[in-house]
Amino acid sequence: MTTEEFKQKVLPVKDKIYRLAKRILNDIEESEDVVQEVFYRLWSRKDDLAAYRSIEAFAMIVTKNMCLDKVKAKGYHKDQLGEWNAPVDNRSPHKIAELKDDVQSVHQIMQQLPEQQRMIVQMRDVEGMEYEEIAEIMQMNLNALRVSLSRARKTIRDRITKKQEYEYQGN
Amino acid sequence: MNTREIEILLDKYFEGETTLEEERVLKEFFNSGKVPEYLKEYAGMFSYFGMKAQESLNPDVEGLIIEKFDQGRQIAFYQNRRFWYYFTGIAASVLFLFTFLYESEISNQIGITGFSDTKYTTQEKQQAYDQTKQALAYVSGKMNQGFGPLQEMNKINASSIPLVQLGKLEKSLMQVNNNMDKLDRSVENMQKMSKFTIIIKP
């Protein structure tokens, strides 16, 4: 694969893998580092890339593994399985009401999900990828994937409701 | 799409059974701004998904990545150059060996024409000698011509001669220094003397 071909076929996945990395690591700089590393790894294997059915799926797998390694090395996923704790909020009730259905709270809830569920929601609900593609990247069967996705979506829904009740009581 | 249908889709959605098309319908509905109050709690989710899909990699980082690819290309060129080093090296040694072969006795045996004493007459040898001498004289003449401008360098040598005078300046400075030392010493002595006079005075 030549440099030009690489730029045309492989480089366009950059935003997608950046978003996946950011969803797992929740850190812009670290995610940018991962994207660079992923591309260097893809570049070093550029002659084998043509053999892959989907370069994008391969790039996503490399990204996923690299990010999970980083998470493991840092060990900062300790509280992801813990109970959802509504943050202490000193802002005025008026402000809270304004922010009620803010995306920020969904973002916080997302970061509390286990990495696997977070990745699945990212690929399905943000990127709009097919179940088959996601299953290939996650190395799961379709059934397990749907169960995991359903669980993640319900968790987000339930925590939004819980958060809103909390804020309502706060009023 | 009425809200009843949306409710049905939402149920499917939370079971993980919606198709991409159905999810697109949901996203459109919740981002339309015409969401009834009792469904508002889901709007945050769908606008979050929509927002996150807009994120893109910092162009500076992309630039770094592309730069690396282009460096990769340069490395390929470098490797190419190394190939040429090897190639010229091998070519030179082959030529070197060939000259030996050309001159040696073996060359006569295998029939390659070469410099053998018996092959040329004295006249021919003289002619070759003269021609070589001429060629060398030509080269040396050109070389001398090239050295011509370097004569200017002599001027630098000539102009540095007056600098010798600086040596004299140094000598006289040393003398001045010596005299200053003497002066210092005598001043010191005078101070000592003055102390004596102070003691003696009362």
Interface residues (C-beta under 8 A of the other chain):
Chain A: T3 F6 K7 L11 K14 D15 Y18 R19 K22 R23 I28 E32 V35 Q36 F39 Y40 W43 D101 D102 V103 S105 V106 H107 M110 Q122 R124 D125 V126 E127 G128 E130 L145 R146 V147 S148 L149 S150 R153 K154 I156 R157 I160 T161 Q164
Chain B: Y13 F14 E15 G16 E17 L20 E23 R24 K40 E41 Y42 A43 G44 M45 S47 Y48 F49 M51 K52 A53 E55 S56 L57 N58 V61 E62 L64 I65 I66 K68 F69 D70 G72 R73
